[in-house]
Amino acid sequence: MSAIAIVFFVIAAVLVWGGLVAAVLALAARPEVASYPEGGEQDGPGAA
């Protein structure tokens, strides 16, 4: 394996695992949405 291939592999691994860690930390900090925006439920015509 060439040096450039190893560098790109490390960059890709850091991006993937870093994104996973960031997502887990974000979910741990705010696990649920406090409030939803208006219009989330359908009450008018076409409601099932």
CHARMM-style PDB file with segment names, atoms N, HN, CA, C and O in Angstrom:
ATOM      1  N   MET     1       0.843  -1.178   0.000  1.00  0.00      PROA
ATOM      2  CA  MET     1       0.000   0.000   0.000  1.00  0.00      PROA
ATOM      3  C   MET     1       0.885   1.237   0.000  1.00  0.00      PROA
ATOM      4  O   MET     1       1.874   1.310   0.730  1.00  0.00      PROA
ATOM      5  N   SER     2       0.520   2.196  -0.819  1.00  0.00      PROA
ATOM      6  HN  SER     2      -0.283   2.137  -1.411  1.00  0.00      PROA
ATOM      7  CA  SER     2       1.330   3.410  -0.887  1.00  0.00      PROA
ATOM      8  C   SER     2       0.977   4.347   0.263  1.00  0.00      PROA
ATOM      9  O   SER     2      -0.041   4.184   0.936  1.00  0.00      PROA
ATOM     10  N   ALA     3       1.833   5.315   0.462  1.00  0.00      PROA
ATOM     11  HN  ALA     3       2.660   5.447  -0.085  1.00  0.00      PROA
ATOM     12  CA  ALA     3       1.633   6.260   1.561  1.00  0.00      PROA
ATOM     13  C   ALA     3       0.365   7.082   1.357  1.00  0.00      PROA
ATOM     14  O   ALA     3      -0.362   7.349   2.314  1.00  0.00      PROA
ATOM     15  N   ILE     4       0.098   7.482   0.123  1.00  0.00      PROA
ATOM     16  HN  ILE     4       0.688   7.266  -0.654  1.00  0.00      PROA
ATOM     17  CA  ILE     4      -1.091   8.298  -0.141  1.00  0.00      PROA
ATOM     18  C   ILE     4      -2.369   7.498   0.122  1.00  0.00      PROA
ATOM     19  O   ILE     4      -3.364   8.055   0.586  1.00  0.00      PROA
ATOM     20  N   ALA     5      -2.345   6.202  -0.170  1.00  0.00      PROA
ATOM     21  HN  ALA     5      -1.537   5.750  -0.546  1.00  0.00      PROA
ATOM     22  CA  ALA     5      -3.508   5.355   0.109  1.00  0.00      PROA
ATOM     23  C   ALA     5      -3.758   5.248   1.614  1.00  0.00      PROA
ATOM     24  O   ALA     5      -4.904   5.270   2.063  1.00  0.00      PROA
ATOM     25  N   ILE     6      -2.708   5.136   2.365  1.00  0.00      PROA
ATOM     26  HN  ILE     6      -1.777   5.118   2.000  1.00  0.00      PROA
ATOM     27  CA  ILE     6      -2.841   5.058   3.826  1.00  0.00      PROA
ATOM     28  C   ILE     6      -3.369   6.383   4.374  1.00  0.00      PROA
ATOM     29  O   ILE     6      -4.212   6.382   5.271  1.00  0.00      PROA
ATOM     30  N   VAL     7      -2.894   7.494   3.858  1.00  0.00      PROA
ATOM     31  HN  VAL     7      -2.210   7.495   3.129  1.00  0.00      PROA
ATOM     32  CA  VAL     7      -3.362   8.808   4.304  1.00  0.00      PROA
ATOM     33  C   VAL     7      -4.853   8.956   4.030  1.00  0.00      PROA
ATOM     34  O   VAL     7      -5.602   9.396   4.902  1.00  0.00      PROA
ATOM     35  N   PHE     8      -5.289   8.593   2.826  1.00  0.00      PROA
ATOM     36  HN  PHE     8      -4.680   8.236   2.118  1.00  0.00      PROA
ATOM     37  CA  PHE     8      -6.708   8.704   2.494  1.00  0.00      PROA
ATOM     38  C   PHE     8      -7.553   7.738   3.318  1.00  0.00      PROA
ATOM     39  O   PHE     8      -8.684   8.063   3.680  1.00  0.00      PROA
ATOM     40  N   PHE     9      -7.027   6.575   3.613  1.00  0.00      PROA
ATOM     41  HN  PHE     9      -6.109   6.311   3.319  1.00  0.00      PROA
ATOM     42  CA  PHE     9      -7.743   5.628   4.472  1.00  0.00      PROA
ATOM     43  C   PHE     9      -7.937   6.202   5.866  1.00  0.00      PROA
ATOM     44  O   PHE     9      -9.019   6.092   6.442  1.00  0.00      PROA
ATOM     45  N   VAL    10      -6.899   6.810   6.405  1.00  0.00      PROA
ATOM     46  HN  VAL    10      -6.020   6.900   5.937  1.00  0.00      PROA
ATOM     47  CA  VAL    10      -6.994   7.401   7.745  1.00  0.00      PROA
ATOM     48  C   VAL    10      -7.991   8.555   7.736  1.00  0.00      PROA
ATOM     49  O   VAL    10      -8.791   8.683   8.663  1.00  0.00      PROA
ATOM     50  N   ILE    11      -7.956   9.393   6.710  1.00  0.00      PROA
ATOM     51  HN  ILE    11      -7.306   9.289   5.957  1.00  0.00      PROA
ATOM     52  CA  ILE    11      -8.902  10.508   6.610  1.00  0.00      PROA
ATOM     53  C   ILE    11     -10.334   9.988   6.546  1.00  0.00      PROA
ATOM     54  O   ILE    11     -11.211  10.509   7.235  1.00  0.00      PROA
ATOM     55  N   ALA    12     -10.579   8.977   5.735  1.00  0.00      PROA
ATOM     56  HN  ALA    12      -9.867   8.554   5.175  1.00  0.00      PROA
ATOM     57  CA  ALA    12     -11.919   8.414   5.613  1.00  0.00      PROA
ATOM     58  C   ALA    12     -12.376   7.787   6.923  1.00  0.00      PROA
ATOM     59  O   ALA    12     -13.531   7.953   7.316  1.00  0.00      PROA
ATOM     60  N   ALA    13     -11.501   7.082   7.593  1.00  0.00      PROA
ATOM     61  HN  ALA    13     -10.563   6.947   7.274  1.00  0.00      PROA
ATOM     62  CA  ALA    13     -11.858   6.446   8.860  1.00  0.00      PROA
ATOM     63  C   ALA    13     -12.186   7.498   9.916  1.00  0.00      PROA
ATOM     64  O   ALA    13     -13.134   7.329  10.684  1.00  0.00      PROA
ATOM     65  N   VAL    14     -11.413   8.578   9.962  1.00  0.00      PROA
ATOM     66  HN  VAL    14     -10.643   8.716   9.339  1.00  0.00      PROA
ATOM     67  CA  VAL    14     -11.672   9.646  10.931  1.00  0.00      PROA
ATOM     68  C   VAL    14     -13.013  10.322  10.628  1.00  0.00      PROA
ATOM     69  O   VAL    14     -13.753  10.653  11.555  1.00  0.00      PROA
ATOM     70  N   LEU    15     -13.332  10.529   9.368  1.00  0.00      PROA
ATOM     71  HN  LEU    15     -12.731  10.260   8.615  1.00  0.00      PROA
ATOM     72  CA  LEU    15     -14.610  11.139   9.009  1.00  0.00      PROA
ATOM     73  C   LEU    15     -15.784  10.256   9.415  1.00  0.00      PROA
ATOM     74  O   LEU    15     -16.759  10.743   9.988  1.00  0.00      PROA
ATOM     75  N   VAL    16     -15.695   8.966   9.122  1.00  0.00      PROA
ATOM     76  HN  VAL    16     -14.903   8.571   8.656  1.00  0.00      PROA
ATOM     77  CA  VAL    16     -16.802   8.051   9.428  1.00  0.00      PROA
ATOM     78  C   VAL    16     -16.969   7.898  10.932  1.00  0.00      PROA
ATOM     79  O   VAL    16     -18.064   8.096  11.457  1.00  0.00      PROA
ATOM     80  N   TRP    17     -15.898   7.548  11.628  1.00  0.00      PROA
ATOM     81  HN  TRP    17     -15.008   7.387  11.202  1.00  0.00      PROA
ATOM     82  CA  TRP    17     -15.995   7.322  13.070  1.00  0.00      PROA
ATOM     83  C   TRP    17     -16.226   8.621  13.821  1.00  0.00      PROA
ATOM     84  O   TRP    17     -16.912   8.630  14.843  1.00  0.00      PROA
ATOM     85  N   GLY    18     -15.671   9.704  13.336  1.00  0.00      PROA
ATOM     86  HN  GLY    18     -15.114   9.697  12.506  1.00  0.00      PROA
ATOM     87  CA  GLY    18     -15.917  11.002  13.964  1.00  0.00      PROA
ATOM     88  C   GLY    18     -17.371  11.418  13.840  1.00  0.00      PROA
ATOM     89  O   GLY    18     -17.943  11.976  14.777  1.00  0.00      PROA
ATOM     90  N   GLY    19     -17.969  11.150  12.690  1.00  0.00      PROA
ATOM     91  HN  GLY    19     -17.504  10.697  11.929  1.00  0.00      PROA
ATOM     92  CA  GLY    19     -19.391  11.432  12.512  1.00  0.00      PROA
ATOM     93  C   GLY    19     -20.252  10.586  13.418  1.00  0.00      PROA
ATOM     94  O   GLY    19     -21.243  11.067  13.969  1.00  0.00      PROA
ATOM     95  N   LEU    20     -19.884   9.332  13.577  1.00  0.00      PROA
ATOM     96  HN  LEU    20     -19.079   8.941  13.130  1.00  0.00      PROA
ATOM     97  CA  LEU    20     -20.629   8.447  14.471  1.00  0.00      PROA
ATOM     98  C   LEU    20     -20.546   8.937  15.914  1.00  0.00      PROA
ATOM     99  O   LEU    20     -21.556   8.979  16.616  1.00  0.00      PROA
ATOM    100  N   VAL    21     -19.356   9.302  16.352  1.00  0.00      PROA
ATOM    101  HN  VAL    21     -18.535   9.268  15.782  1.00  0.00      PROA
ATOM    102  CA  VAL    21     -19.173   9.801  17.718  1.00  0.00      PROA
ATOM    103  C   VAL    21     -19.941  11.107  17.909  1.00  0.00      PROA
ATOM    104  O   VAL    21     -20.574  11.305  18.946  1.00  0.00      PROA
ATOM    105  N   ALA    22     -19.892  11.993  16.926  1.00  0.00      PROA
ATOM    106  HN  ALA    22     -19.378  11.832  16.084  1.00  0.00      PROA
ATOM    107  CA  ALA    22     -20.619  13.262  17.027  1.00  0.00      PROA
ATOM    108  C   ALA    22     -22.122  13.026  17.110  1.00  0.00      PROA
ATOM    109  O   ALA    22     -22.811  13.707  17.870  1.00  0.00      PROA
ATOM    110  N   ALA    23     -22.640  12.073  16.341  1.00  0.00      PROA
ATOM    111  HN  ALA    23     -22.080  11.520  15.724  1.00  0.00      PROA
ATOM    112  CA  ALA    23     -24.064  11.768  16.378  1.00  0.00      PROA
ATOM    113  C   ALA    23     -24.477  11.196  17.728  1.00  0.00      PROA
ATOM    114  O   ALA    23     -25.524  11.563  18.262  1.00  0.00      PROA
ATOM    115  N   VAL    24     -23.674  10.312  18.277  1.00  0.00      PROA
ATOM    116  HN  VAL    24     -22.824  10.014  17.843  1.00  0.00      PROA
ATOM    117  CA  VAL    24     -23.982   9.726  19.586  1.00  0.00      PROA
ATOM    118  C   VAL    24     -23.949  10.796  20.670  1.00  0.00      PROA
ATOM    119  O   VAL    24     -24.817  10.820  21.542  1.00  0.00      PROA
ATOM    120  N   LEU    25     -22.972  11.670  20.625  1.00  0.00      PROA
ATOM    121  HN  LEU    25     -22.266  11.651  19.916  1.00  0.00      PROA
ATOM    122  CA  LEU    25     -22.887  12.739  21.621  1.00  0.00      PROA
ATOM    123  C   LEU    25     -24.062  13.718  21.486  1.00  0.00      PROA
ATOM    124  O   LEU    25     -24.596  14.186  22.492  1.00  0.00      PROA
ATOM    125  N   ALA    26     -24.463  14.026  20.258  1.00  0.00      PROA
ATOM    126  HN  ALA    26     -24.029  13.646  19.440  1.00  0.00      PROA
ATOM    127  CA  ALA    26     -25.597  14.926  20.054  1.00  0.00      PROA
ATOM    128  C   ALA    26     -26.890  14.303  20.572  1.00  0.00      PROA
ATOM    129  O   ALA    26     -27.715  14.993  21.170  1.00  0.00      PROA
ATOM    130  N   LEU    27     -27.069  13.006  20.345  1.00  0.00      PROA
ATOM    131  HN  LEU    27     -26.399  12.446  19.858  1.00  0.00      PROA
ATOM    132  CA  LEU    27     -28.263  12.331  20.855  1.00  0.00      PROA
ATOM    133  C   LEU    27     -28.236  12.216  22.367  1.00  0.00      PROA
ATOM    134  O   LEU    27     -29.285  12.271  23.008  1.00  0.00      PROA
ATOM    135  N   ALA    28     -27.074  12.060  22.938  1.00  0.00      PROA
ATOM    136  HN  ALA    28     -26.221  12.015  22.417  1.00  0.00      PROA
ATOM    137  CA  ALA    28     -26.973  11.991  24.395  1.00  0.00      PROA
ATOM    138  C   ALA    28     -27.288  13.345  25.023  1.00  0.00      PROA
ATOM    139  O   ALA    28     -27.886  13.405  26.098  1.00  0.00      PROA
ATOM    140  N   ALA    29     -26.895  14.419  24.368  1.00  0.00      PROA
ATOM    141  HN  ALA    29     -26.409  14.370  23.496  1.00  0.00      PROA
ATOM    142  CA  ALA    29     -27.137  15.756  24.904  1.00  0.00      PROA
ATOM    143  C   ALA    29     -28.599  16.152  24.772  1.00  0.00      PROA
ATOM    144  O   ALA    29     -29.150  16.768  25.685  1.00  0.00      PROA
ATOM    145  N   ARG    30     -29.244  15.813  23.657  1.00  0.00      PROA
ATOM    146  HN  ARG    30     -28.797  15.312  22.915  1.00  0.00      PROA
ATOM    147  CA  ARG    30     -30.638  16.171  23.409  1.00  0.00      PROA
ATOM    148  C   ARG    30     -31.364  14.963  22.840  1.00  0.00      PROA
ATOM    149  O   ARG    30     -31.527  14.863  21.624  1.00  0.00      PROA
ATOM    150  N   PRO    31     -31.800  14.054  23.683  1.00  0.00      PROA
ATOM    151  CA  PRO    31     -32.397  12.807  23.192  1.00  0.00      PROA
ATOM    152  C   PRO    31     -33.783  12.959  22.581  1.00  0.00      PROA
ATOM    153  O   PRO    31     -34.188  12.119  21.777  1.00  0.00      PROA
ATOM    154  N   GLU    32     -34.527  14.016  22.942  1.00  0.00      PROA
ATOM    155  HN  GLU    32     -34.198  14.699  23.594  1.00  0.00      PROA
ATOM    156  CA  GLU    32     -35.877  14.176  22.440  1.00  0.00      PROA
ATOM    157  C   GLU    32     -36.121  15.618  22.044  1.00  0.00      PROA
ATOM    158  O   GLU    32     -35.515  16.534  22.600  1.00  0.00      PROA
ATOM    159  N   VAL    33     -37.000  15.816  21.091  1.00  0.00      PROA
ATOM    160  HN  VAL    33     -37.493  15.072  20.640  1.00  0.00      PROA
ATOM    161  CA  VAL    33     -37.362  17.162  20.672  1.00  0.00      PROA
ATOM    162  C   VAL    33     -38.309  17.737  21.721  1.00  0.00      PROA
ATOM    163  O   VAL    33     -39.285  17.088  22.100  1.00  0.00      PROA
ATOM    164  N   ALA    34     -38.025  18.958  22.193  1.00  0.00      PROA
ATOM    165  HN  ALA    34     -37.233  19.485  21.885  1.00  0.00      PROA
ATOM    166  CA  ALA    34     -38.846  19.568  23.232  1.00  0.00      PROA
ATOM    167  C   ALA    34     -40.233  19.929  22.717  1.00  0.00      PROA
ATOM    168  O   ALA    34     -41.226  19.708  23.410  1.00  0.00      PROA
ATOM    169  N   SER    35     -40.313  20.479  21.515  1.00  0.00      PROA
ATOM    170  HN  SER    35     -39.506  20.658  20.952  1.00  0.00      PROA
ATOM    171  CA  SER    35     -41.612  20.823  20.942  1.00  0.00      PROA
ATOM    172  C   SER    35     -41.523  20.729  19.425  1.00  0.00      PROA
ATOM    173  O   SER    35     -40.466  20.923  18.825  1.00  0.00      PROA
ATOM    174  N   TYR    36     -42.646  20.431  18.843  1.00  0.00      PROA
ATOM    175  HN  TYR    36     -43.505  20.273  19.332  1.00  0.00      PROA
ATOM    176  CA  TYR    36     -42.724  20.306  17.393  1.00  0.00      PROA
ATOM    177  C   TYR    36     -43.320  21.575  16.797  1.00  0.00      PROA
ATOM    178  O   TYR    36     -44.090  22.261  17.469  1.00  0.00      PROA
ATOM    179  N   PRO    37     -42.986  21.899  15.567  1.00  0.00      PROA
ATOM    180  CA  PRO    37     -43.543  23.102  14.947  1.00  0.00      PROA
ATOM    181  C   PRO    37     -45.034  22.929  14.659  1.00  0.00      PROA
ATOM    182  O   PRO    37     -45.549  21.813  14.610  1.00  0.00      PROA
ATOM    183  N   GLU    38     -45.714  24.063  14.469  1.00  0.00      PROA
ATOM    184  HN  GLU    38     -45.295  24.970  14.509  1.00  0.00      PROA
ATOM    185  CA  GLU    38     -47.145  24.048  14.147  1.00  0.00      PROA
ATOM    186  C   GLU    38     -47.397  23.321  12.835  1.00  0.00      PROA
ATOM    187  O   GLU    38     -46.542  23.298  11.950  1.00  0.00      PROA
ATOM    188  N   GLY    39     -48.575  22.730  12.721  1.00  0.00      PROA
ATOM    189  HN  GLY    39     -49.269  22.749  13.440  1.00  0.00      PROA
ATOM    190  CA  GLY    39     -48.970  22.069  11.486  1.00  0.00      PROA
ATOM    191  C   GLY    39     -48.483  20.652  11.363  1.00  0.00      PROA
ATOM    192  O   GLY    39     -48.514  20.091  10.267  1.00  0.00      PROA
ATOM    193  N   GLY    40     -48.041  20.058  12.431  1.00  0.00      PROA
ATOM    194  HN  GLY    40     -48.015  20.513  13.321  1.00  0.00      PROA
ATOM    195  CA  GLY    40     -47.525  18.701  12.369  1.00  0.00      PROA
ATOM    196  C   GLY    40     -48.603  17.639  12.236  1.00  0.00      PROA
ATOM    197  O   GLY    40     -48.359  16.560  11.696  1.00  0.00      PROA
ATOM    198  N   GLU    41     -49.804  17.950  12.734  1.00  0.00      PROA
ATOM    199  HN  GLU    41     -50.002  18.826  13.173  1.00  0.00      PROA
ATOM    200  CA  GLU    41     -50.889  16.988  12.651  1.00  0.00      PROA
ATOM    201  C   GLU    41     -51.917  17.469  11.659  1.00  0.00      PROA
ATOM    202  O   GLU    41     -52.152  18.670  11.523  1.00  0.00      PROA
ATOM    203  N   GLN    42     -52.524  16.538  10.970  1.00  0.00      PROA
ATOM    204  HN  GLN    42     -52.333  15.563  11.080  1.00  0.00      PROA
ATOM    205  CA  GLN    42     -53.504  16.881   9.952  1.00  0.00      PROA
ATOM    206  C   GLN    42     -54.902  16.731  10.538  1.00  0.00      PROA
ATOM    207  O   GLN    42     -55.342  15.621  10.837  1.00  0.00      PROA
ATOM    208  N   ASP    43     -55.611  17.877  10.703  1.00  0.00      PROA
ATOM    209  HN  ASP    43     -55.253  18.779  10.460  1.00  0.00      PROA
ATOM    210  CA  ASP    43     -56.938  17.840  11.298  1.00  0.00      PROA
ATOM    211  C   ASP    43     -58.028  18.116  10.271  1.00  0.00      PROA
ATOM    212  O   ASP    43     -59.191  17.793  10.512  1.00  0.00      PROA
ATOM    213  N   GLY    44     -57.688  18.692   9.159  1.00  0.00      PROA
ATOM    214  HN  GLY    44     -56.743  18.955   8.963  1.00  0.00      PROA
ATOM    215  CA  GLY    44     -58.682  19.107   8.183  1.00  0.00      PROA
ATOM    216  C   GLY    44     -59.041  18.001   7.208  1.00  0.00      PROA
ATOM    217  O   GLY    44     -58.929  16.817   7.526  1.00  0.00      PROA
ATOM    218  N   PRO    45     -59.477  18.399   6.009  1.00  0.00      PROA
ATOM    219  CA  PRO    45     -59.842  17.414   4.984  1.00  0.00      PROA
ATOM    220  C   PRO    45     -58.655  16.525   4.623  1.00  0.00      PROA
ATOM    221  O   PRO    45     -57.519  16.991   4.539  1.00  0.00      PROA
ATOM    222  N   GLY    46     -58.925  15.283   4.419  1.00  0.00      PROA
ATOM    223  HN  GLY    46     -59.848  14.905   4.488  1.00  0.00      PROA
ATOM    224  CA  GLY    46     -57.878  14.341   4.071  1.00  0.00      PROA
ATOM    225  C   GLY    46     -57.287  13.634   5.267  1.00  0.00      PROA
ATOM    226  O   GLY    46     -56.407  12.787   5.112  1.00  0.00      PROA
ATOM    227  N   ALA    47     -57.756  13.965   6.461  1.00  0.00      PROA
ATOM    228  HN  ALA    47     -58.471  14.652   6.587  1.00  0.00      PROA
ATOM    229  CA  ALA    47     -57.243  13.288   7.664  1.00  0.00      PROA
ATOM    230  C   ALA    47     -57.746  11.849   7.690  1.00  0.00      PROA
ATOM    231  O   ALA    47     -58.914  11.581   7.409  1.00  0.00      PROA
ATOM    232  N   ALA    48     -56.872  10.952   8.022  1.00  0.00      PROA
ATOM    233  HN  ALA    48     -55.923  11.169   8.250  1.00  0.00      PROA
ATOM    234  CA  ALA    48     -57.251   9.533   8.011  1.00  0.00      PROA
ATOM    235  C   ALA    48     -57.971   9.123   9.254  1.00  0.00      PROA
ATOM    236  OT1 ALA    48     -58.353   7.960   9.391  1.00  0.00      PROA
TER     237      ALA     48
END
